[in-house]
Amino acid sequence: MRLFGVSLGEGNAKVGQIYTFSLPSHTTCPGASRWCLEHCYAHRYERLRSVCRQAYQRNLVLAQQPEEFVRVMTGVLPRILPSMRIHVSGDFHSRVYVNAWERIATAFPQTRFWTYTRSWVVPDLLGSLERLRALANVQVFASTDPTMSLPPSGWRGAFVQTDPRASGMQCRQQHGHVASCLDCGYCFRQDAGSVVFLIHEDPPVSPGIEEHGVEEERPRERLKERRTRHEPAEYEVPVFKLQLVQESTVKTGPITTPGDVAAMLTDVASADREQMVAVFLSTKHWPVGRQTVSIGTLNASLAHPREVFKGALLSNAHGLILAHNHPSGSVSPSQDDDRITAAIADAGRVLNVSLLDHVILSPDGRFYSYREEKPECLKTERGRPEQSPTGCASATKARTIRNANPKETQS
């Protein structure tokens, strides 16, 4: 999944449906031993999949800007995120990068983060890693191999089975006892110990792939066959029931103007952090539901189309209106506001749920309506002019800022 400059993995057969964040292997691994570099499955996989290599490189560019990295990650990740793995590829390469993950994990106290790192051998990084692992919702494993020393006292270790010093739980997923890491959960638990892994049996990569990034069919088929051998013959598939749960109610009439939206969402306008809210409408523009899609920071609240349309589809909405607040008091839209508006409009065309407006609210009652001031952003991709990097044509006329209170005027 790529959104706002960050590429997140959405799981695989091994870890399950869990978000992952990765960086390029080797170049971001200051604690890697020679043994690790020779057996690195992530590096082999990158050479097989040029798409992954490019995505990890984009992540590294973002991670080298710590403030922007924290802002984007805290805005993109769903507020309800059970688990996330830091680094399927790559490692902690600087103190500011470790500190950025400490801030991200602190912003998501209900999410269980876990990671395996060899950067504990770098003295300059050990202190920052100690602070990260001190968080209750973060599990940091000290990866080691037969050529390295034992992990620091008190740390959970991640051993390879060929290491004669290996001790701990044998990886249940690799031995076929569970389908994925998500089903096991051992590495997420605070009260658990070290873990022992098998060496990954990725196939050797031919010089053609390494030098030119060419994907050869034969090595990929062998890779698939070897992975299949570790998967159990059958496992239990959970059966889900989806339903909407009503938390409370608000009084309102039909939504016919942006002012109606602002009047309905006064609590959002006065919030001290940016909130993205979706209002679901019937064919006659009566609200059939309201959902808080995301809660961000003082100046950012980003939403993925998937989160926006969950409630719209479950409530059988004909259309929806997005709204979010600017605690700063300015109602001028940003480029991120333009991008998310265009993305939601495009997704709505596919799902046949129209985005009717996107309203920006301020604490003093003013608001900005995309339908009135920038309607090109609400058009689907086929009909949208391509006159700016955001996908929305730049408005040339002076924008009129309206007030939620019809009795007041704004000069």
C-alpha positions, 0 to 999 in steps of 0.5 A: 500500500502506497500513500502520501510517500510511504509504502506499507506492506499489508502482510503475507503468508508468514506474518498474516494480515499485519502492516509492515514497514521496511527499508533497503537491506544491507545499506541500513543495517549498521549492526549486520555481521558477515554471516548475516549479509551472506544469509540475508533473505531480504536482500535476495528478495529485493533482487527478485522483486524490483518493485519492493526495492523501489518501495523500500528506497522511497521509505528510506528517503522519507525516514531521513526526514524524521519530522515528516516521517512521524507526521505521515506515519501517524496520519496514514496508520489506522487508529485501530491497528492491532499489530505492526512489524517494524522492518521485514527488510532493513534495520535501525540505522540512526538515533533520530530514526529510532527516536521517530519510531518511539514517537510513532509507537507512543501515538498508538498505545493500543498497537503491538509493535515488534521488531528484530534488530542487530543494531544493538551491537552499535554503541551509538544506537543502544541507548535509543533502542533501550528507550524504544523497548521500554515502551509497553507496546513495543517488543524489540528482539536482539537478533544474533548468529553464531558469529556474534555475541549474546544479546544484552542482559534483559533483552529478548533474543532472536536466534537461528537454529544452527547457533549452538547457544540458541534457546527459546521458543521454536518459531511455530509458524516455520514448523507448521503449527500455526498459519501465521505470526498473527495466529501465534502472537508469541513475539507480541507478548510482554511475558514471552522469551526468546525465539529460535528461527530456521534459516530461510531457504530462499533460492540463489539469485542468478547474476542476471537478476542482481545486475539488471533486476530481471525477474526470472520465472524459474527462481520465483517458482522454486521460491514459491514451492519452498515456501509452500512446504512450510505452510500447513495442509489446512487451518481454521479460517475465522468467520466474521460478521460485520455490523454497525454499532451506534455510539450516540446520536446528533440532531440535524436536518437534511444536508443541502449546504456546506453551512448545514455540515458546519452546523452539524459538526461544531464539536469537530470544528472546536477539537484541539487535534485534526479530525476527519469525519465522514457524514453518510447521506441518503438519496434525499440528502438526509444523514444516515450516519456519521463516523470519525475516520481518523484523528491526527496531530495538531496540523495533520489528519490523513485518511485512506479511502478504505477507512472512509468507505467502510461505514458508507457501505455498511450504512447503505449510503448513497453519498458522503461528505468529508469534513475535517478541522484546522485547529490553527483557524485557517481554512485554506486547503493544503496539497494533502487536502487536495490529494485526499479529496481527489483519492476519495472521489476516485474511490467513490466512483468505483464503489458508486458512492459519490463524494458530494463535498469536503468541508474544512472547519475552523474553531471560529465558525468559518468553513471552506467548501470544495464544492463551492470553491474547488469543484474540480477536486470532486470530479473523478479522474476521467473528468478532472483537469490535470493542471497541478501536481495534486490532480486538482486544477488550481483555483484562479478566483478569490476564495470566499470564506463563508461562516457557519452562522448565517447571521454573521458576515465575513469581510 
